[in-house]
Each structure stands twice: as C-alpha cells, then as structure tokens.
Amino acid sequence: MSLKIRLARGGAKKRPFYRIVVADARSPRDGRYIEKLGTFDPLKAKDAADRVVLDIEKAKAWLGKGAQPTDRVARILDAAGAIKREARNNPEKAQPKKKAQERAAAAAEAEKAAREAAAAPAPVAEEASAE
C-alpha cells in the first residue's frame, strides 16, 4: 500500500480550506484517509499563526513509515522543519520560445548598430576651412 501525505480540499466554492492527511494513494483526493495531521488555510496571511496547523510528530512518524509527501505538503513540512526539501527549478521553462528569441536578437542587433552610429564622430567639413 502506497501512502501519501497530501491535501484534502474542503470549504465552499472559491473559499478553499485544506486538511493535511495521510491517505492511500489510490483513494480519492477528498475521500477516505487514514489520519488527519493538520490543516492549511491559504486565504489567511502568510505570517498568520493559524494558517498552517500541523502535528509535526505525527508527520515525522508517517514519514518514517514510508509515506511520501506531495510537493505542496513537502513545502509545508520544510517550513515547519520536519524535512529538508530540495529546491526544484526548471530554467528551460522560463526561456522564451524560438521566434521570441530571434526577435530579441534582432532588436539587440539594431540597438547595437544605432549606438555605434550615434557614437561615431560626425564628419567635419574641412574643405570650407581650407580655403
């Protein structure tokens, strides 16, 4: 049996409220769970004391039994000091697509040429002063 520590959604429409639960991975998101570990209220301020209520000892016990936290729960547990989560990063996803990169390169080239033209000294009319 694969165990997950995950969020089970409650609350009204557009007013989410989550229970942090240990559940079988095959059970529905809001369905049957084994044990409730705490609550998470995303509508409260990030520095509110009761935004996340969590029994850390129970969470550590379930992690010791092999329960796998979801990414959001791993963030919550990391903030509480129960586990150390590796920071995930996908820098390729933030890159612009091919055509946008080509447009940016062309714009940079045009800007470079404009700067060079502005920096070049203006030709001085020497013929008029020589006579």
NORWOWO-V664302 format. One line per field, one symbol per residue. ss: DSSP state (H for helix, E for strand, - for the rest). phi: phi as a letter, one per 20 degrees, with the letter a starting at -180 (. if undefined). psi: psi as a letter, one per 20 degrees, with the letter a starting at -180 (. if undefined). A space follows every 10 residues. Layout:
ss->???
phi->???
psi->???
This chain:
ss->--EEEEEEEE EE--EEEEEE EEEE------ ----EEEEEE ---------- -EEE-HHHHH HHHH---EE- HHHHHHHHHH ---------- HHHH---HHH HHHHHHHHHH HHHHHHHHH- -----HHHHH -
phi->.edcdbedec nefmcfbcde cdbffeffge efcebeercb dfeeffeffe fcdbefffff ffffeofdff fffffffffe nfcdeffdbc fffefffgff ffffffffff ffffffffff fffeeeffef f
psi->ppqqorpppa rrpjmqpqpo qpqphiqqgj bprgqphaqp niirqhjphj gpppnhgggh ghhhijppqr gghhgghghi jhropppqpn hhhiqqrghh hgghgghhgh hghhghhhhp qqppnhghhh .
